[in-house]
């Protein structure tokens, strides 16, 4: 029964793996709910900042912030948001594939790229393909903090304001629902007029009392608006990560159960064959003894 002992060892090993994947599924489900709440709570802030920025830009049409101007530089910036850990299905692969396609499109137009990596997986990928990584932020944990994101992102924002790059693209995984996440590469800068467009609920126009002056307020507000977009992208990515990991671990748990059932079937067949062989040998021995 050497074969049967080996099969029992395989069954035990797969059962241990199943326990691990089941535990990881439950942990991901718990973290997913918190990540979704965090993502949804960040949306009203971004919407309110966008509304105020739109009102200020309409009240001061003579001033145009650097984030709304275009330039002719031959360099583009990328903010690549990925996870620090794996075991979340094809989530990182999909967003990095979208980034690669955009990089090839820009290279064909003669535009080079600089990147900011948020997450270990994106940093490793950009390093492997030889992309120029100007800054990075990793090990963010389960809760994103804006103070950890401002520094790396500010490198690209300052470069755009100085006219060194012509656009900044933000790539991340957008949370749709628990079973669906979408990889997106969207233009962050320059800010378009449509991005700051708000619905007019009445015929009046907005104006404010500025301290110290309108230009300073608009400058600070648009920077906060862009930072809120990056924070929202990271929050969406974290919610997508936990959802994708929960689904992947559930699939792994189900597959482990199927493997265990198949191994048990093989073990039972092997055991039955061994028993049948022993019975045949006993019967044959008894018949031979009776014949003598």
N, C-alpha and C positions, 0 to 999 in steps of 0.2 A: 504493500500500500504506500510505496514511496511517492507515487504520483498523487495519491489522495492527500498526503501530508503537505505536499507542495501546493496543491490547490487550496487547502485550508489556510495556509500562510498567505496566499494571494487574497483570499476573502477577508482575512483579518486586516491586511494592509489597506484594502479598498474601504473597509468599514471605518477605519481610523481617518482616512481622507474625507469620507462622507461627513463625519462628525465635525471636522475642521471647516469644510465648506458650508455646512449648515450654520455653524456659529458665526462665520463671516457674513453670511446672508442676513442673519438676525441683527448683527451689529450695523451693517449697511442700511437696513430698513429703519433702524432707530436714528442713525445720523441723517438719513435722507429727509425725514420729516423736519428735523431742525434746520437743515440746509434750505429746504423749500420755504420755511417760514422766514428765514434770514433773507432769502432772495426777494420774496414778496414785500418784506418790510423796507427794502432798499429802494424799491421802485417809486414810491411817492416823493422821496427826496429829489431824485433825478428829474422827475416830472415838474416839480415846483421850481427847481433851479432853471430848467429849460424855459419855463413860462416867464420867469422874471427876466432872464437874459433876452428873450424875445421882445418883451415890453421895453427893455432898455435900448435895444438896438433900433426899435421903431421910434422911440422918443429922441434918439440921437443919430439920425441917419447920416450926419456929416462925419462921424467917426467910425472907422472900420478897424476892428481888432486884427492883429496879425494872424490869428487862427482862421479868419474868414478870407484871407488873401491867398492867391495862388502865386507860385514862383516857378522858375524854369530850371531848377536843379535837376541833375540826372541821378539822384539818389532817392530811394523810397525807404520809409521806416516801417517796421513790423513789430507789433506787440503780440507775441504768441503765448496764449494761455493754455497750459496743459496741466496734468496732475503730477504730483510728486511720486505716487505709487502706481503700480500696475494692477492687474487682476480686475479690470473694468471693461472687458470685452474689446471691441474695436474702436472705442471712443477716441483715444489719442491718435490711432492710426488714421482715422477719417479726417480729423482736423489738420494733421500734419500733411496728409495728401492734398487737402485744399490749399494749404500754404505753399506746397511745392508747385502746384499748378499755377498759382498767382506769381510765384518767383520766376517761373519759366516764361510766363507772359510778359513780365517786366523786362527780363533779360533779352527777350526777342526784340523789345523796343529800345534797347540800349540803356536801360535803367538798372543801376546796381541797387543793393539793398543792405540796410543795417537793421539789426533785430534786437529786441528786448525779450528775454525769455522769462516767463513766469511759470515755474514748475520744472521739476527735474527732467521729465520726459522730453519736453520741448528743448531744454538746454542741451541734453545729450544728442538729440536729433540735429539741431543747428550746428553743433560742434562737428558732428560726423560729416555733414555735407559741406563743411568749410565756409559756412556763412559768417559774416562779421557780427559778433554778439557784443554790443556796446555796454550792456548791463544785464543783470538777471536778479530774480527774487525766487528763492526756493524755500522749502520747509515752512510753508505758511500755516500748516496745521489744519484743523477742521473749521476754524473761524478766520476769515480774511480780515486783516487790519489795514486800514488805509495808510497808516504811517509807514508800513513796510513796502507799499506799492508806489508811493509818491516819488521816492528817490530814483529808482530805476526808470520809471515812466518819464520823469522830468528831463532826462537826458534827451529823449526824442522830442519832447515838447519845446525845449529850448532850441534844439537844432532846427526845428521847423520855424520857430519865431525868428531865427537869424537867417532864414532863407537857405540853409544848407541841404534840406531835403524838401521834396515837392509834395509829399503826401505821407500820411501815417495810416496804416491799416491795422485793424484790430481783429484777431482771429481767436475764436473760442468755440465751445460747444454750447449751443442754446438749449435751454430746458423747455421742452414742449409738454410732455407728461411723463409718467413713470416709465412707460414702455418705449418712449420715443425721444431722442435727442438729435439735434440738427447742428452740423458743423457749418460755421459761417465765417466769412472773411469780409468785413465791412470797412468802409472808409471812415476813419475817425476825424482826420484833418485833410483838407480844409473843411470847416463846418459849412454846410450848404444853407442857403436861406430856407429850404424846405425843412431842414432838421430843427430850425428854430421857429418854425411857423406855428402859431397858435390860433385856435378858433376865436373869432370875435363874437362875444356874447352880446355886445351892445355897440352903439355907434360912437362911444367916447374913446379917447386915446389916453394912454397911460403916461404919467410923468412922476418923477420922484424928487425928493430933496437929497442932494448928494453930499457926502462928507468923506474925504475932503473935496473930490471933484468927480464928474461923470466918467472921465477916462479911467481913473484909478479903479472906480467901482466896477466898470465893465471889464477891465483887465482881470481883476481878481475873480469876478463871477464866472467868466468864461473858462478860466483855469479850473475852478471848482467844478464846473459843469463837465469838462473833459475828464477830470479825475473821477467824478461820479459814474461816468460811462464805463471807465476801466474797472472800477469797483463792482459795478453791476455785472460786468462780463465775468469777473472772477467768481462772484456769488452764483451766477448761472452755471458756470463750469463746475463748481463744487456740488451743486444740486444734481447736475447731470452725472457727475462722477459716482455719487452714492447710488443713484438710480441704476446706472449701468453696472456697478459692482453687485448690487443686489440681484439683478436679473442674471448676471453671469454666474454668480455663486449658486443661484437656484438651479440653473441649467446644469452646473457641475454636480450638484447634489443629486439631481434626477438621473444624470448619466451614471453616477457612482452606484445608485440603486439598481439600474439596469445591468451594470457589469456584475454586481453581486448576485443578482438573480441568475444570470448566465453561468457564472462560476459555480453556483450551488447546483444548477442543473447538470453541469459537467461532472461535478463531484459525485452527485447521486448516481449518475450513469456509470462512472468509474467504480464506485462502491458496489453497485448492483452487478457489474461485470465480474468483480473480484469474488463476490459471494457465489455467483453462478458457477464460476470456475472451480471454487472450492467444493461446492456441492457435487459437481460433475466428477471431480477427483475422488470424493468419498464414495459416490455410487459405483464408479469404475473399480475402485479398490474392493468394495464389498462384493461386487459381481465376480471379480477375479478370485477372491477368497472362497466364495461359494462354489465356483467351478472346480477348484482344487479338491 
